[in-house]
């Protein structure tokens, strides 16, 4: 009994320390979406979405003609990695916006469920710079396998430089809401946004997947009223995999992707009025402010 008690005291201290998230050096809120992650740096005042990298996303498409074996880190690479400084205690606050996800980076030694309406708290301190990869560990839907995590640990100064860049990027994105773009500019940017956020379901050519996801090429939505099209993109469709992108994309990105969908694949030929072919960030911002009509 004395031996067991002697072992229990230090073991209990270690277990308590493992679970204690108090006195962190920084905090990051991790939010799961179908099918991407959002990271909010609560102490730095900025956040961003992290999605499957474009080359992996393209290679996994039906009839893409691209072999996954030619793509480095296939399905384990993202467009925007999570960046943290080494040697700091980081509190991770994990939740979700739609269904249950699970944030798992094996090298950290734990995983946490991301549950809508709940916040799970965890912590980690990474002492070695490098890239650490993980995935969603919860069967969260059809594209569950395409929701990777990439965490990049860097030295303090490199982290600080990155923070300044991200803060500036967020400011630039906010200022775009007051700008007016040409059709060519919206189309070029809209294609990028569509490839990252929409092509997984609606496919690169807008043909959709019969029986699962509707086609956008020649669809009543993409060739109908601009306001109704925008409403569908901004607020999604309840009971389906169509997400509400109004909370995920900036006004400029929303205007661009809506314009792209209305002009790609010959959809523009079915629009009677030229004014219905494109939207501007300011129009999207107004519709967002009004809420669901």
C-alpha positions in Angstrom: 0.0 0.0 0.0 2.8 2.4 0.8 4.4 1.7 -2.6 1.1 2.3 -4.4 0.5 5.5 -2.5 4.1 6.6 -3.2 3.5 6.0 -6.9 0.0 7.6 -6.9 1.1 11.0 -5.6 3.5 11.9 -8.5 1.3 10.2 -11.1 -1.7 12.3 -10.0 0.4 15.5 -10.3 1.4 14.5 -13.8 -2.2 13.7 -14.8 -3.5 17.0 -13.4 -0.7 18.9 -15.2 -1.6 17.1 -18.5 -5.2 18.3 -18.3 -4.6 21.8 -16.9 -4.9 24.5 -19.6 -4.3 27.4 -17.2 -1.8 30.1 -17.7 -1.3 29.7 -21.5 1.1 31.9 -23.5 -1.5 32.1 -26.3 -4.9 30.8 -27.3 -6.2 29.4 -30.6 -9.9 28.7 -31.2 -10.3 25.7 -33.6 -13.7 25.4 -35.3 -14.7 22.5 -37.6 -16.7 23.1 -40.7 -17.8 20.7 -43.5 -15.0 20.2 -44.6 -12.4 22.6 -43.4 -11.0 24.1 -40.3 -11.0 27.7 -39.0 -8.3 29.0 -36.7 -8.9 32.2 -34.7 -5.9 33.6 -32.9 -7.7 35.1 -29.9 -4.7 37.1 -28.6 -3.7 38.5 -32.0 -7.1 39.4 -33.4 -7.3 37.5 -36.7 -8.4 34.2 -38.1 -8.5 32.2 -41.3 -9.9 29.0 -42.9 -7.6 26.1 -43.7 -8.8 23.9 -46.6 -7.5 20.9 -48.5 -4.7 22.0 -50.9 -5.7 22.7 -54.5 -3.5 20.0 -56.1 -4.9 17.3 -53.7 -8.4 18.6 -54.3 -8.0 18.5 -58.0 -6.5 15.0 -58.0 -9.3 13.5 -56.0 -12.0 14.8 -58.4 -13.8 12.2 -60.5 -12.4 12.0 -64.0 -9.6 14.5 -63.2 -7.0 12.4 -65.0 -4.4 13.2 -62.3 -2.8 10.4 -60.4 -2.7 10.9 -56.6 0.7 9.4 -56.6 2.1 12.5 -58.3 0.8 14.8 -55.6 3.2 15.4 -52.6 1.4 14.8 -49.3 -1.8 13.8 -51.1 -4.8 14.6 -48.9 -2.4 15.8 -46.1 -1.7 19.3 -47.3 -3.6 22.5 -46.9 -3.7 26.0 -48.4 -3.2 27.8 -45.1 -1.4 25.9 -42.3 -1.7 26.6 -38.6 1.4 28.4 -37.5 2.6 28.5 -33.9 5.8 29.5 -32.0 8.0 26.8 -30.4 8.4 26.7 -26.6 5.1 28.3 -25.8 2.1 26.8 -24.0 -0.8 27.0 -26.4 -4.4 26.6 -25.3 -6.6 25.1 -28.0 -10.4 25.7 -27.7 -12.1 23.2 -30.0 -15.7 23.5 -31.3 -17.7 23.1 -34.5 -20.2 25.0 -36.6 -22.3 22.2 -38.1 -21.6 18.5 -37.2 -19.2 16.7 -34.9 -15.6 16.8 -36.0 -12.4 15.7 -34.2 -9.1 17.7 -34.3 -6.2 15.2 -34.2 -2.5 15.8 -34.7 -0.9 12.5 -33.5 2.4 14.2 -32.6 0.7 16.3 -30.0 -0.4 13.1 -28.1 -4.1 13.9 -27.9 -7.2 14.5 -30.0 -10.3 16.5 -29.1 -13.9 16.3 -30.4 -15.2 19.5 -32.0 -18.9 19.6 -31.0 -21.4 22.3 -32.0 -22.4 24.4 -29.0 -19.6 23.0 -26.8 -15.9 24.1 -26.3 -13.3 21.5 -25.4 -10.0 22.8 -24.0 -6.6 21.3 -24.6 -3.0 22.4 -24.6 0.3 21.7 -26.2 3.9 23.0 -26.1 6.0 22.2 -29.2 9.7 22.3 -28.6 11.0 21.3 -32.0 10.4 23.4 -35.2 8.8 21.5 -38.0 5.6 20.5 -39.8 3.1 18.3 -37.9 0.2 16.7 -39.9 -3.1 15.4 -38.8 -6.7 14.8 -39.9 -10.3 15.0 -38.7 -10.8 11.8 -36.7 -14.6 11.8 -36.7 -16.7 10.5 -39.6 -18.2 14.0 -40.3 -19.8 13.4 -43.7 -19.2 12.5 -47.3 -15.9 14.5 -47.6 -14.5 13.5 -44.2 -11.3 12.1 -45.7 -10.5 15.5 -47.3 -10.2 17.5 -44.0 -6.5 17.5 -43.1 -4.6 19.5 -40.5 -1.1 21.0 -41.0 0.6 22.6 -38.0 3.9 24.5 -38.6 6.0 25.2 -35.6 8.5 28.0 -36.1 10.9 30.2 -34.1 9.5 33.2 -32.2 10.7 35.9 -34.7 9.4 34.0 -37.7 6.0 33.6 -36.0 5.9 37.3 -35.3 6.6 38.2 -38.9 3.9 35.8 -40.0 1.4 37.3 -37.6 2.0 40.8 -39.1 1.4 39.4 -42.6 -1.8 37.7 -41.6 -3.1 40.8 -39.8 -2.4 42.9 -42.9 -4.1 40.3 -45.1 -7.2 40.5 -43.0 -7.3 44.3 -43.2 -6.9 44.2 -46.9 -9.7 41.7 -47.2 -12.0 44.0 -45.1 -11.2 47.0 -47.3 -12.2 45.1 -50.5 -15.8 45.3 -49.4 -15.8 48.9 -50.6 -14.1 48.3 -53.9 -15.6 47.8 -57.4 -14.2 45.0 -59.6 -14.4 44.4 -63.3 -15.9 41.2 -64.7 -12.5 39.8 -65.6 -11.2 40.4 -62.1 -14.2 38.8 -60.5 -14.0 35.8 -62.9 -10.3 35.2 -62.2 -10.8 35.3 -58.4 -14.1 33.5 -58.5 -12.5 30.5 -60.2 -10.0 30.2 -57.4 -12.7 30.5 -54.7 -14.9 28.0 -56.6 -12.0 25.5 -56.9 -11.3 25.6 -53.2 -14.8 25.7 -51.8 -17.3 24.4 -54.3 -15.7 22.0 -56.8 -15.6 19.1 -54.3 -19.4 18.8 -54.6 -20.4 20.6 -57.8 -17.2 19.4 -59.7 -14.7 21.5 -61.7 -17.0 21.7 -64.7 -20.1 22.6 -62.8 -21.7 19.3 -63.8 -22.3 18.1 -60.2 -22.7 14.5 -59.2 -26.0 13.0 -60.3 -28.1 11.9 -57.3 -25.8 13.6 -54.8 -25.0 17.2 -55.8 -26.9 19.3 -58.4 -25.2 20.7 -61.5 -24.6 24.4 -61.7 -24.1 24.5 -65.4 -27.4 25.6 -66.8 -29.1 25.4 -63.4 -32.1 27.5 -62.5 -30.1 29.0 -59.6 -27.0 30.1 -61.6 -29.1 31.5 -64.5 -31.9 32.9 -62.4 -32.2 36.1 -60.2 -28.9 37.3 -58.9 -30.3 38.0 -55.4 -31.7 34.5 -55.1 -28.4 33.0 -56.2 -26.6 35.1 -53.6 -29.0 34.1 -50.9 -28.3 30.4 -51.6 -24.5 30.9 -51.4 -24.7 33.1 -48.3 -27.1 31.1 -46.2 -26.8 27.5 -47.7 -29.7 25.1 -47.7 -31.0 23.5 -44.5 -30.9 19.7 -44.4 -28.2 19.4 -47.1 -24.5 19.6 -47.4 -24.8 23.1 -48.9 -23.0 25.2 -46.3 -23.6 28.9 -45.5 -20.6 30.5 -47.1 -21.6 33.9 -45.8 -19.7 33.1 -42.6 -16.8 31.6 -44.3 -15.8 33.9 -47.2 -15.3 37.7 -47.4 -17.7 39.9 -49.4 -15.2 40.1 -52.3 -14.8 36.4 -52.4 -18.5 35.9 -52.3 -19.1 38.4 -55.1 -16.4 36.7 -57.1 -17.6 33.1 -56.8 -21.2 34.1 -57.5 -20.1 36.0 -60.6 -18.0 33.1 -61.7 -20.9 30.6 -61.4 -23.2 32.9 -63.4 -20.8 33.3 -66.2 -18.9 30.0 -66.5 -20.0 26.9 -68.5 -22.2 29.0 -70.8 -24.5 30.2 -68.0 -24.0 33.8 -69.1 -25.7 33.0 -72.4 -28.9 32.3 -70.5 -29.0 35.6 -68.6 -31.3 38.1 -70.3 -30.0 41.1 -68.5 -26.3 42.1 -68.3 -26.8 43.4 -64.8 -27.7 39.9 -63.7 -24.3 38.6 -64.7 -22.2 40.0 -61.9 -22.3 41.1 -58.3 -20.1 43.5 -56.3 -18.8 43.1 -52.7 -20.9 46.1 -51.6 -24.0 44.4 -52.8 -23.1 41.2 -50.9 -22.3 43.2 -47.7 -25.8 44.8 -47.9 -27.5 41.4 -48.3 -25.5 39.9 -45.4 -26.4 42.8 -43.2 -30.1 42.3 -44.0 -30.0 38.6 -43.0 -31.9 35.7 -44.5 -34.8 37.3 -46.5 
